[in-house]
Amino acid sequence: MTEPARHPAVEPSASDIRLVIAASSAGTVFEWYDFFIYGTLAAIIGKAFVPSDNALVRELLTWAGFAVGFGFRPLGAILFGYLGDKLGRKYTFLVTVTLMGIATAGVGLVPSVDAIGMWAPAIIIFLRVLQGLALGGEYGGAAIYVSEHSPPNRRGFFTGFIQASVVGGFILSLAVVLGCKTMFDTETWNAWGWRVPFLLSLALLAISLWMRIKLSESPVYRAMKEEGELSGNPFVESFTYPGNRRRIFVALFGVAVGLTVIWYTATFSSLAFLVGPMRVEEGVAQVIVAASALVGLTFFIGSGWLSDRVGRKAPIVWGYIATLVLLFPAFWALEWALQSAHAAAPAGAKVVPDALAIAKIFAALTVLNALSGFTYGPVAALLSEMFPARIRYSSMSIPYHFGTGWFGGVVPLISTFAVARTGNIYAGLWYPWIMVVVSLIVAAWGLKGGLPRDFSDDAS
């Protein structure tokens, strides 16, 4: 079986591509905001919904709830990947963004554990499952939609905006939380104000639907439908199409696992490290992390642009190697930057770093975000080019969400447990470091070098 070579990307007009990128990226930002707001407010969620007075147990159970959403992302990838290949890219990711918005708003309406007992954590887990299912279909739809509108020589750059949108969702979650905190006094925030960021999801959903409804279907999907080339069963064909099982293996362990453990370490783990062992005041830590992530957006887009010129493999492999060298030193630099603040503060007290310390922390976090950008930026273009168009939604979504869901989503949980078990504040870094070693080996072996090319040009 060979993939027909008559589905090239259509050269869009400048206005078309702006709309495609803007609508797809905005929806992706909002969807990741919905998913990440749980992690951003993990501490207060634990107090509201976890029935335990033990701080460590509460933290572990809260991060376990965070991981549940990731655990269901592969099932969402299978379900919505099937629908995306059968019914179209556009309408599938309209469904996913709607499901995500409703589930996120629901978290803001659930009564606390003190009010309804164990029903509270049960409902929260159910809503996290819905979020995981929705996100399992969102990324593949948005990435493929932009990719299939893009000319091959600019595909990495255009899809780099989708990759950056993941970070945008994280930044937006931090910005909204900080903004809401300034609107409420501490008592009001702890009582009910923290629910506002979740309820805001309904407004973001309305904006996202308004933008996405104006989009037309992917030109590649339209061509396949007109010529009767749609897959009969995309899920089954993803594992029976010649060479696809090898491609799925490489996409899972060589791409998805590596990029995701780096990203979650650069964002949630670094934030938890600053607020926890480093005792930085929470609001200050959130601002620094958000600012460094904002600067890091340029590396995601820049790496996508670079991959159009040097190939998809090179930035990813370079990023893995640099991560193995710089991961531990970047976190050591965070502790070094805070030495003076810790020395001047009472034992165990929260600290507010001075300007010099903040600059040092910002620099270390920017290094982490740069590492994430290099490994993440080219991936939407790479995965789109790895698989045949007729089963592309399913074939790229399944390994991506198994990798990011089952290996990346557990980073905060494993890191917290490792630190608690060993008493070593750096013990949590060994898990992502080892996973990057695995990904480097698989990527170096399995990814094709050279300049980017469509799947139809390389059907092996």
C-alpha positions as CSV (number, residue, x, y, z in Angstrom):
1,M,0.0,0.0,0.0
2,T,1.3,3.4,-0.9
3,E,0.1,6.9,0.0
4,P,-1.2,8.9,-3.1
5,A,1.0,11.8,-3.8
6,R,-1.8,14.2,-5.0
7,H,-2.6,15.9,-1.7
8,P,0.0,18.7,-1.4
9,A,-0.6,21.5,0.9
10,V,-2.4,24.4,-0.7
11,E,-0.6,27.7,-0.8
12,P,-3.0,30.0,1.2
13,S,-3.4,33.7,0.9
14,A,-1.8,35.9,3.5
15,S,-5.2,36.6,5.1
16,D,-6.2,32.9,5.0
17,I,-3.1,31.8,6.8
18,R,-3.5,34.6,9.4
19,L,-7.0,33.4,10.2
20,V,-6.0,29.8,10.2
21,I,-3.1,30.4,12.6
22,A,-5.0,32.9,14.8
23,A,-8.1,30.8,15.2
24,S,-6.3,27.5,15.7
25,S,-3.7,29.0,18.1
26,A,-6.3,30.9,20.1
27,G,-8.4,27.8,20.6
28,T,-5.3,25.8,21.6
29,V,-4.3,28.5,24.1
30,F,-7.7,28.5,25.7
31,E,-7.9,24.7,25.8
32,W,-4.5,24.4,27.4
33,Y,-5.5,27.2,29.8
34,D,-8.5,25.0,30.8
35,F,-6.3,22.0,31.4
36,F,-3.4,23.8,33.2
37,I,-5.5,26.0,35.5
38,Y,-5.8,22.9,37.7
39,G,-2.1,22.7,38.1
40,T,-1.7,26.4,38.6
41,L,-4.2,26.3,41.5
42,A,-3.1,22.9,42.7
43,A,-2.5,24.0,46.3
44,I,-5.9,25.6,46.8
45,I,-7.6,22.7,44.9
46,G,-6.0,20.3,47.3
47,K,-7.4,22.2,50.3
48,A,-10.9,22.4,48.7
49,F,-11.3,18.9,47.4
50,V,-8.9,16.5,49.0
51,P,-10.0,14.9,52.3
52,S,-6.7,15.0,54.2
53,D,-5.1,17.3,56.8
54,N,-1.6,16.0,55.9
55,A,0.0,18.5,53.6
56,L,2.2,16.0,51.8
57,V,-0.6,13.5,51.3
58,R,-2.8,16.3,50.0
59,E,-0.2,17.5,47.6
60,L,0.4,14.0,46.3
61,L,-3.3,13.3,45.8
62,T,-3.8,16.6,44.1
63,W,-1.0,15.9,41.6
64,A,-2.5,12.4,41.2
65,G,-5.7,14.1,40.1
66,F,-3.7,16.3,37.7
67,A,-2.2,13.1,36.3
68,V,-5.6,11.5,35.8
69,G,-6.4,14.0,33.1
70,F,-3.2,13.0,31.3
71,G,-4.0,9.4,31.7
72,F,-7.2,9.7,29.6
73,R,-5.6,11.8,26.8
74,P,-4.7,8.7,24.8
75,L,-8.3,7.5,24.8
76,G,-9.3,11.0,23.6
77,A,-6.7,10.7,20.9
78,I,-8.1,7.4,19.7
79,L,-11.7,8.6,19.8
80,F,-11.3,12.1,18.3
81,G,-8.5,10.9,16.0
82,Y,-11.0,8.4,14.5
83,L,-13.6,11.2,14.1
84,G,-11.0,13.6,12.7
85,D,-10.0,11.2,10.0
86,K,-13.6,10.1,9.2
87,L,-15.6,13.3,9.6
88,G,-13.0,16.1,9.2
89,R,-10.5,18.2,11.1
90,K,-12.6,21.3,11.7
91,Y,-15.7,19.9,13.3
92,T,-13.8,17.5,15.5
93,F,-11.8,20.2,17.2
94,L,-14.9,22.3,17.6
95,V,-16.3,19.4,19.7
96,T,-13.1,19.0,21.7
97,V,-12.9,22.7,22.7
98,T,-16.6,22.7,23.7
99,L,-16.1,19.6,25.9
100,M,-13.0,21.2,27.5
101,G,-14.7,24.5,28.3
102,I,-17.7,22.9,29.9
103,A,-15.6,20.5,32.0
104,T,-13.4,23.3,33.2
105,A,-16.2,25.6,34.2
106,G,-17.7,22.6,36.0
107,V,-14.6,22.5,38.4
108,G,-15.5,26.0,39.5
109,L,-19.0,24.9,40.4
110,V,-18.2,21.8,42.5
111,P,-18.9,22.2,46.2
112,S,-16.0,21.6,48.5
113,V,-15.2,18.3,50.3
114,D,-16.5,19.9,53.6
115,A,-19.9,20.5,51.9
116,I,-20.5,17.2,50.1
117,G,-17.9,14.9,51.3
118,M,-16.3,12.3,49.0
119,W,-18.6,13.4,46.1
120,A,-16.3,16.4,45.7
121,P,-13.1,14.6,44.7
122,A,-15.1,12.0,42.7
123,I,-16.7,14.8,40.6
124,I,-13.4,16.5,40.2
125,I,-11.8,13.3,38.9
126,F,-14.7,12.8,36.5
127,L,-14.2,16.4,35.1
128,R,-10.5,15.8,34.8
129,V,-11.3,12.7,32.7
130,L,-13.5,14.8,30.4
131,Q,-10.7,17.3,30.1
132,G,-8.2,14.6,29.3
133,L,-10.5,13.2,26.6
134,A,-11.0,16.7,25.1
135,L,-7.3,17.5,25.0
136,G,-6.5,14.1,23.4
137,G,-8.4,15.3,20.4
138,E,-7.5,19.0,20.4
139,Y,-3.8,19.1,19.7
140,G,-3.9,16.7,16.8
141,G,-6.7,18.6,15.2
142,A,-5.2,22.1,15.5
143,A,-1.7,20.9,14.5
144,I,-2.9,19.1,11.4
145,Y,-5.3,21.8,10.4
146,V,-2.5,24.4,10.3
147,S,0.0,21.9,8.8
148,E,-2.4,21.0,6.0
149,H,-2.9,24.7,5.1
150,S,0.9,25.4,5.1
151,P,3.3,25.3,2.2
152,P,6.1,22.7,3.0
153,N,8.8,25.3,3.1
154,R,7.0,27.3,5.9
155,R,5.2,24.4,7.7
156,G,7.6,24.4,10.7
157,F,7.2,28.2,11.2
158,F,3.4,28.2,10.9
159,T,2.9,25.2,13.1
160,G,5.4,26.6,15.6
161,F,2.6,28.9,16.6
162,I,0.5,25.9,17.6
163,Q,3.4,24.6,19.6
164,A,3.8,28.0,21.3
165,S,0.1,28.0,22.1
166,V,0.7,25.2,24.7
167,V,3.0,27.6,26.6
168,G,0.5,30.4,26.0
169,G,-2.1,28.4,27.8
170,F,0.2,28.0,30.8
171,I,1.1,31.7,30.8
172,L,-2.6,32.7,30.5
173,S,-3.4,30.4,33.5
174,L,-0.8,32.2,35.6
175,A,-1.8,35.6,34.4
176,V,-5.5,35.1,35.1
177,V,-4.8,33.7,38.6
178,L,-2.5,36.6,39.4
179,G,-5.1,39.1,38.1
180,C,-7.9,37.5,40.1
181,K,-5.8,37.6,43.2
182,T,-5.4,41.4,42.9
183,M,-9.2,41.7,42.7
184,F,-10.0,39.8,45.9
185,D,-8.7,40.0,49.5
186,T,-7.1,36.9,50.8
187,E,-10.2,35.7,52.7
188,T,-12.4,36.1,49.7
189,W,-9.9,34.5,47.3
190,N,-9.6,31.4,49.6
191,A,-13.3,31.2,50.1
192,W,-14.6,31.4,46.5
193,G,-12.5,33.8,44.4
194,W,-10.3,31.0,43.2
195,R,-13.3,29.6,41.3
196,V,-13.4,32.6,39.0
197,P,-10.5,31.4,36.7
198,F,-12.4,28.2,36.1
199,L,-15.7,29.9,35.3
200,L,-13.9,32.3,33.0
201,S,-13.5,29.2,30.7
202,L,-17.0,29.8,29.5
203,A,-16.1,33.2,28.0
204,L,-13.0,31.7,26.5
205,L,-15.1,28.9,25.0
206,A,-17.4,31.5,23.4
207,I,-14.5,33.3,21.8
208,S,-12.9,30.1,20.6
209,L,-16.1,28.8,19.0
210,W,-16.7,32.2,17.3
211,M,-13.2,32.1,15.7
212,R,-13.2,28.5,14.7
213,I,-16.7,28.4,13.2
214,K,-15.5,30.8,10.6
215,L,-12.8,28.4,9.4
216,S,-13.2,26.1,6.4
217,E,-12.2,22.5,6.3
218,S,-8.6,21.5,5.6
219,P,-7.8,21.4,1.9
220,V,-6.1,18.0,2.2
221,Y,-9.2,16.5,3.9
222,R,-11.5,18.0,1.3
223,A,-9.5,16.5,-1.5
224,M,-9.4,13.1,0.1
225,K,-13.2,13.2,0.7
226,E,-13.9,14.3,-2.9
227,E,-11.7,11.5,-4.3
228,G,-13.1,8.8,-2.0
229,E,-9.8,8.2,-0.2
230,L,-11.0,8.4,3.4
231,S,-9.9,5.6,5.7
232,G,-12.5,3.0,6.5
233,N,-11.2,2.5,10.1
234,P,-8.4,5.0,10.9
235,F,-7.5,3.4,14.3
236,V,-7.0,-0.1,12.8
237,E,-5.2,1.3,9.7
238,S,-2.8,3.3,12.0
239,F,-1.4,-0.1,13.1
240,T,-1.6,-1.9,9.7
241,Y,-0.5,0.7,7.2
242,P,3.0,-0.4,6.0
243,G,5.8,1.0,8.3
244,N,3.3,2.8,10.5
245,R,4.0,0.8,13.7
246,R,7.7,1.8,13.5
247,R,6.7,5.4,12.9
248,I,4.4,5.3,15.9
249,F,7.1,3.9,18.1
250,V,9.6,6.6,17.0
251,A,6.9,9.3,17.5
252,L,6.1,8.0,21.0
253,F,9.5,7.4,22.5
254,G,11.7,9.5,20.3
255,V,9.5,12.6,20.2
256,A,6.5,12.8,22.5
257,V,8.2,11.4,25.7
258,G,11.3,13.6,25.4
259,L,9.6,16.9,24.6
260,T,7.0,16.6,27.3
261,V,9.2,15.7,30.2
262,I,11.4,18.7,29.4
263,W,8.4,21.0,29.1
264,Y,6.7,20.0,32.4
265,T,10.1,20.2,34.2
266,A,10.6,23.7,32.8
267,T,7.2,24.9,33.8
268,F,5.3,23.1,36.6
269,S,8.4,21.4,38.2
270,S,10.3,24.7,38.3
271,L,7.3,26.5,39.8
272,A,6.9,23.8,42.4
273,F,10.7,23.9,43.1
274,L,10.6,27.6,43.7
275,V,7.5,27.7,45.8
276,G,8.4,24.5,47.7
277,P,12.1,23.8,48.6
278,M,13.2,27.3,47.6
279,R,10.4,28.9,49.7
280,V,9.8,31.8,47.2
281,E,6.6,33.7,47.8
282,E,4.0,32.1,45.5
283,G,2.9,35.2,43.6
284,V,6.5,36.3,42.9
285,A,7.4,32.8,41.7
286,Q,4.4,32.7,39.4
287,V,5.4,36.1,37.9
288,I,9.0,35.0,37.2
289,V,7.9,31.7,35.8
290,A,5.3,33.3,33.6
291,A,7.8,36.0,32.3
292,S,10.4,33.4,31.4
293,A,7.8,31.2,29.7
294,L,6.7,34.3,27.7
295,V,10.3,34.8,26.5
296,G,10.5,31.1,25.8
297,L,7.7,31.4,23.2
298,T,10.2,32.8,20.8
299,F,12.3,29.6,21.0
300,F,9.2,27.5,20.1
301,I,8.4,29.6,17.0
302,G,12.1,30.1,16.2
303,S,12.8,26.3,16.4
304,G,9.9,25.7,14.0
305,W,11.4,28.2,11.6
306,L,14.8,26.7,11.9
307,S,13.5,23.2,11.1
308,D,12.2,24.5,7.8
309,R,15.9,25.2,6.9
310,V,17.9,22.4,8.6
311,G,15.2,19.7,8.9
312,R,13.0,18.5,11.8
313,K,15.5,16.1,13.4
314,A,18.4,18.4,14.1
315,P,16.8,20.9,16.5
316,I,15.1,18.1,18.5
317,V,18.4,16.0,18.8
318,W,20.4,19.2,19.7
319,G,17.8,20.1,22.3
320,Y,17.9,16.6,23.9
321,I,21.7,16.7,24.1
322,A,21.7,20.2,25.6
323,T,19.0,19.2,28.1
324,L,21.2,16.3,29.4
325,V,24.0,18.8,29.9
326,L,22.1,21.7,31.4
327,L,19.1,20.3,33.3
328,F,20.7,19.8,36.7
329,P,22.9,23.0,36.4
330,A,19.8,25.1,35.7
331,F,18.1,24.0,38.9
332,W,21.4,24.3,40.9
333,A,21.4,27.9,39.6
334,L,18.0,28.5,41.1
335,E,19.3,27.5,44.5
336,W,22.5,29.6,44.1
337,A,20.4,32.7,43.1
338,L,18.5,32.4,46.4
339,Q,21.3,31.9,48.8
340,S,21.4,35.5,50.0
341,A,17.6,35.6,50.4
342,H,17.6,32.4,52.4
343,A,20.4,33.6,54.6
344,A,18.6,36.8,55.5
345,A,15.1,35.2,56.1
346,P,14.0,33.4,59.3
347,A,14.2,29.6,59.0
348,G,11.3,28.2,57.0
349,A,9.9,31.6,56.1
350,K,8.8,32.5,52.6
351,V,11.3,34.8,50.8
352,V,11.0,37.6,48.2
353,P,14.2,37.7,46.1
354,D,15.9,41.0,45.4
355,A,16.3,42.3,41.8
356,L,19.6,40.6,41.2
357,A,18.3,37.2,42.5
358,I,15.2,37.6,40.3
359,A,17.4,38.2,37.3
360,K,19.4,35.1,38.0
361,I,16.3,33.0,38.5
362,F,14.8,34.4,35.2
363,A,18.0,33.5,33.3
364,A,18.0,29.9,34.6
365,L,14.3,29.5,33.8
366,T,14.8,31.0,30.3
367,V,17.5,28.3,29.7
368,L,14.9,25.6,30.6
369,N,12.3,27.2,28.3
370,A,14.8,27.4,25.5
371,L,15.5,23.7,25.8
372,S,11.8,23.0,25.7
373,G,11.4,25.3,22.7
374,F,14.1,23.5,20.6
375,T,12.6,20.1,21.2
376,Y,8.9,21.1,20.9
377,G,8.9,23.7,18.1
378,P,9.3,21.5,15.1
379,V,7.1,18.7,16.4
380,A,3.7,19.5,14.8
381,A,5.2,19.7,11.4
382,L,7.3,16.6,12.0
383,L,4.4,14.5,13.1
384,S,2.2,15.7,10.3
385,E,4.9,14.7,7.8
386,M,5.5,11.3,9.4
387,F,2.1,9.9,8.6
388,P,-0.2,9.4,5.6
389,A,-3.0,11.9,5.3
390,R,-5.8,9.4,5.4
391,I,-4.9,8.4,8.9
392,R,-2.9,11.4,10.0
393,Y,-5.2,12.6,12.8
394,S,-5.2,9.2,14.5
395,S,-1.6,8.2,13.8
396,M,0.0,11.3,15.2
397,S,-2.5,11.8,18.1
398,I,-2.1,8.3,19.5
399,P,1.7,8.3,20.2
400,Y,1.7,12.0,21.0
401,H,-0.9,11.7,23.8
402,F,0.4,8.4,25.1
403,G,3.8,10.1,25.4
404,T,2.7,13.4,26.8
405,G,-0.1,11.9,28.9
406,W,1.5,8.8,30.5
407,F,5.1,10.0,30.6
408,G,4.8,13.8,30.9
409,G,1.7,14.3,33.0
410,V,3.2,12.3,35.9
411,V,6.3,14.5,36.1
412,P,5.0,16.6,39.0
413,L,3.7,13.6,40.8
414,I,6.9,11.5,40.4
415,S,9.1,14.5,41.2
416,T,7.2,15.3,44.4
417,F,7.3,11.7,45.5
418,A,11.0,11.3,44.7
419,V,11.9,14.4,46.8
420,A,9.7,13.3,49.7
421,R,11.1,9.8,49.6
422,T,14.8,10.8,49.4
423,G,14.9,14.2,51.1
424,N,17.0,15.4,48.1
425,I,15.5,18.4,46.5
426,Y,17.0,17.4,43.1
427,A,15.9,13.8,43.1
428,G,12.8,14.6,41.0
429,L,15.1,15.6,38.1
430,W,16.3,12.1,37.5
431,Y,13.1,10.9,36.0
432,P,13.0,13.5,33.2
433,W,16.8,13.1,32.6
434,I,16.5,9.4,32.1
435,M,13.5,9.8,29.8
436,V,15.4,12.3,27.7
437,V,18.3,9.7,27.3
438,V,15.7,7.2,26.0
439,S,14.3,9.8,23.6
440,L,17.7,10.9,22.3
441,I,18.6,7.3,21.5
442,V,15.3,6.6,19.7
443,A,15.3,10.0,17.9
444,A,18.8,9.6,16.7
445,W,18.0,6.1,15.4
446,G,14.5,6.6,14.0
447,L,14.0,10.2,12.8
448,K,15.0,10.9,9.2
449,G,17.5,13.6,8.7
450,G,17.7,16.1,5.8
451,L,15.3,18.8,4.7
452,P,11.6,18.4,5.4
453,R,9.4,16.6,3.0
454,D,5.8,15.5,2.7
455,F,4.9,11.9,3.6
456,S,3.9,11.2,0.0
457,D,7.5,12.0,-1.0
458,D,8.8,9.4,1.4
459,A,6.3,6.5,1.9
460,S,8.8,4.1,3.5
